[in-house]
Amino acid sequence: MTRFRKSSLVAGVTALALIIAAPADAQFGGIVYDPTNYAQNVLTAARSLQQINNQITQIQNQAQSLINQARNLANLPTSVLTNIQQDIDRTRALITQAQQIAYRVQDIDQVFSQRYPAGSLSGTSSGTLVSNAQTRWTDALAAYQDSLRTGATVTGNLDGTRDQSSALITASQGATGALQASQAGNQLLALQTRQLADLTAMVAAQSRAAAIQAARVAADEAQGREQTKRFLAPGAGYVPQSVSLFHD
């Protein structure tokens, strides 16, 4: 509406100048009045006014563009990255606290060579066989406990996941610029990554417990065969003896 009024004003001034330019030159009190020159001056002033209006409009557009850029560069005031990192650290701590058999390949190979041998047990003493069986039982029990602890920790993270996702969704919907929306999206991706990490830890703990139990069963079967073989070995196995239950 303002631009229309300005254009009408310029048009009116121009028309007035043309009307004034019609009469011949006149002289008033010694002052020469030149209508043509006056009309030209009016037209020049009108054009200058139009240029100024255009410049004002450009400045307003540039100011609005700067305001939009500032909004796009504004940081998101909401951040849950610290909480996400803390949740991941708790899950990682459970992995490093694994009992009996750790999650390191070196430790697994060493333990299996001692307590879960794949070869013959003929050269292993009876005392060592019994001790290894007891230790394998402890391994399985500890693995199940670790699995339960991991499950409890992952379940405890669900409340934090709900609060964090709610805060990020609210912040994303109220974002004033592209940067804030992008940062909210990145934090939501980080939250999903933490959920995947929890799921990975849970699956790893359950698989570890199942694998240790299966290895224990296989080792106990091998030990049972070896002990039965020794028990039935001629001359070196079991020798029956007379036992007196009553004494005179």
C-alpha positions in Angstrom: 0.0 0.0 0.0 2.9 2.4 0.9 4.6 1.7 -2.4 1.4 2.4 -4.4 0.9 5.7 -2.7 4.5 6.7 -3.5 4.1 5.8 -7.1 0.8 7.8 -7.3 2.6 10.8 -5.7 5.3 10.6 -8.3 2.8 10.3 -11.1 0.9 13.3 -9.8 4.0 15.4 -9.5 4.9 14.5 -13.1 1.5 15.4 -14.4 1.6 18.8 -12.6 5.0 19.5 -14.1 3.7 18.9 -17.6 0.7 21.1 -17.1 2.9 23.9 -15.7 5.3 23.5 -18.7 2.5 24.5 -21.2 2.5 28.3 -20.8 5.3 30.4 -22.3 8.1 32.0 -20.2 7.0 34.7 -17.8 8.7 37.4 -15.8 7.5 38.4 -12.3 9.1 41.4 -10.6 12.3 41.0 -12.4 12.5 37.3 -11.8 12.3 35.2 -14.9 10.1 32.1 -14.6 10.9 29.3 -16.9 8.1 26.7 -16.8 10.1 24.2 -18.8 13.1 24.3 -16.5 10.7 24.1 -13.5 9.1 21.0 -15.0 12.4 19.4 -15.5 13.5 20.1 -11.9 10.2 18.6 -10.7 10.7 15.5 -12.8 14.3 15.2 -11.5 13.1 15.5 -8.0 10.5 12.9 -8.6 13.0 10.5 -10.0 15.3 11.1 -7.1 12.5 10.4 -4.7 11.7 7.1 -6.5 15.4 6.1 -6.3 15.4 6.9 -2.6 12.3 4.8 -2.1 13.9 1.9 -4.0 17.1 2.2 -1.9 15.0 2.1 1.3 13.2 -1.0 0.1 16.6 -2.7 -0.7 17.9 -1.8 2.8 14.8 -3.2 4.4 15.2 -6.5 2.4 18.8 -6.7 3.3 18.0 -6.2 7.0 15.3 -8.9 6.8 17.8 -11.2 5.1 20.4 -10.6 7.9 17.7 -11.3 10.5 16.9 -14.6 8.8 20.6 -15.5 8.6 21.0 -14.8 12.3 18.1 -17.1 13.0 19.6 -19.8 10.8 22.9 -19.5 12.6 21.4 -19.5 16.2 22.5 -22.5 18.3 19.9 -24.9 19.7 19.5 -24.0 23.5 18.6 -27.6 24.3 21.3 -30.3 24.6 21.1 -33.9 25.9 24.4 -35.0 24.6 25.9 -35.1 28.1 23.2 -37.3 29.4 23.5 -39.6 26.4 27.3 -39.9 27.0 26.7 -40.7 30.6 24.3 -43.5 29.7 26.8 -45.0 27.2 29.5 -44.8 29.9 27.4 -46.8 32.3 26.8 -49.5 29.7 30.5 -49.6 28.9 31.4 -49.8 32.6 29.4 -53.1 32.8 31.4 -54.5 29.9 34.7 -53.7 31.5 33.4 -55.2 34.8 32.6 -58.6 33.3 33.4 -61.4 35.8 35.6 -64.4 35.2 35.9 -64.2 31.4 36.4 -60.7 30.0 35.3 -59.4 26.6 38.9 -59.5 25.3 40.0 -62.1 22.8 43.3 -62.7 24.6 41.7 -63.4 27.9 39.1 -65.7 26.3 41.8 -67.8 24.5 43.9 -68.1 27.7 40.9 -69.1 29.9 39.7 -71.7 27.3 43.1 -73.2 27.0 43.1 -73.8 30.8 39.6 -74.6 31.8 37.9 -75.6 28.5 40.6 -77.7 26.8 39.7 -79.2 23.4 42.3 -82.0 23.4 42.8 -85.1 25.5 42.5 -84.9 29.3 44.6 -88.0 29.9 47.5 -86.0 31.2 45.4 -83.9 33.6 45.4 -84.8 37.2 42.1 -85.7 38.9 42.4 -82.7 41.3 42.8 -80.3 38.3 39.8 -81.8 36.6 37.7 -81.2 39.7 39.0 -77.7 40.1 38.4 -76.8 36.5 34.8 -78.1 36.7 34.2 -75.9 39.7 35.7 -72.9 38.0 33.6 -73.5 34.9 30.4 -73.6 37.0 31.5 -70.2 38.5 32.1 -68.8 35.0 28.6 -69.7 33.9 27.0 -68.3 37.0 28.9 -65.0 36.7 28.0 -64.7 33.0 24.3 -65.0 33.8 24.7 -62.4 36.6 26.5 -60.0 34.1 23.7 -60.5 31.6 21.1 -59.6 34.2 23.0 -56.6 35.3 23.3 -55.4 31.7 19.6 -55.9 31.2 18.8 -53.9 34.3 21.0 -51.0 33.2 19.5 -51.0 29.7 16.0 -51.0 31.1 16.9 -48.1 33.5 18.0 -46.1 30.5 14.4 -46.2 29.1 13.2 -43.4 31.4 16.1 -41.2 30.3 15.4 -42.0 26.6 11.8 -40.9 27.0 12.7 -37.6 28.7 15.5 -36.8 26.2 13.5 -37.6 23.1 10.6 -35.5 24.4 12.9 -32.5 25.0 14.5 -32.8 21.6 11.2 -33.1 19.7 9.9 -30.0 21.5 13.1 -28.1 20.7 12.9 -29.2 17.1 9.3 -28.0 16.7 10.2 -24.6 18.2 13.4 -24.2 16.2 13.8 -20.7 14.7 16.3 -21.5 12.0 18.0 -24.3 10.0 20.9 -24.7 12.3 18.7 -25.3 15.4 16.6 -27.9 13.4 19.7 -29.6 12.2 21.2 -29.7 15.7 18.0 -31.2 17.1 18.1 -33.9 14.4 21.7 -34.7 15.1 20.9 -35.1 18.8 18.0 -37.4 18.0 20.5 -39.5 15.9 22.8 -39.6 18.9 20.0 -40.8 21.1 19.2 -43.6 18.6 22.9 -44.5 18.5 22.9 -44.9 22.3 19.8 -47.1 22.1 21.7 -49.3 19.5 24.7 -49.4 21.9 22.4 -50.6 24.7 20.9 -53.2 22.4 24.4 -54.4 21.3 25.5 -54.7 24.9 22.4 -56.6 25.9 22.8 -59.1 23.0 26.5 -59.4 23.7 25.9 -60.2 27.4 23.2 -62.8 26.6 25.3 -64.4 23.9 28.3 -64.5 26.2 26.3 -66.2 28.9 24.9 -68.8 26.5 28.3 -69.4 24.9 29.9 -70.0 28.3 27.2 -72.3 29.4 27.5 -74.3 26.2 31.2 -74.5 26.6 30.8 -75.6 30.1 28.5 -78.5 29.1 30.9 -79.6 26.4 33.9 -79.5 28.8 31.9 -81.3 31.5 31.0 -84.1 29.0 34.7 -84.5 28.0 35.7 -84.6 31.6 33.0 -87.1 32.4 34.2 -89.4 29.7 37.8 -89.1 31.0 36.8 -89.8 34.6 34.7 -92.8 33.5 37.6 -94.1 31.5 39.9 -93.8 34.5 37.4 -95.4 36.8 37.0 -98.4 34.5 40.7 -98.8 33.6 42.0 -102.3 34.4 44.4 -102.2 37.4 44.5 -98.5 37.7 40.8 -97.8 38.1 38.4 -98.7 40.9 39.5 -101.7 43.0 36.7 -103.1 45.2 37.6 -103.8 48.8 35.9 -105.6 51.6 34.2 -103.3 54.1 33.0 -104.4 57.5 30.1 -102.5 58.8 30.0 -104.1 62.2 32.8 -104.8 64.6 32.8 -107.4 67.3 
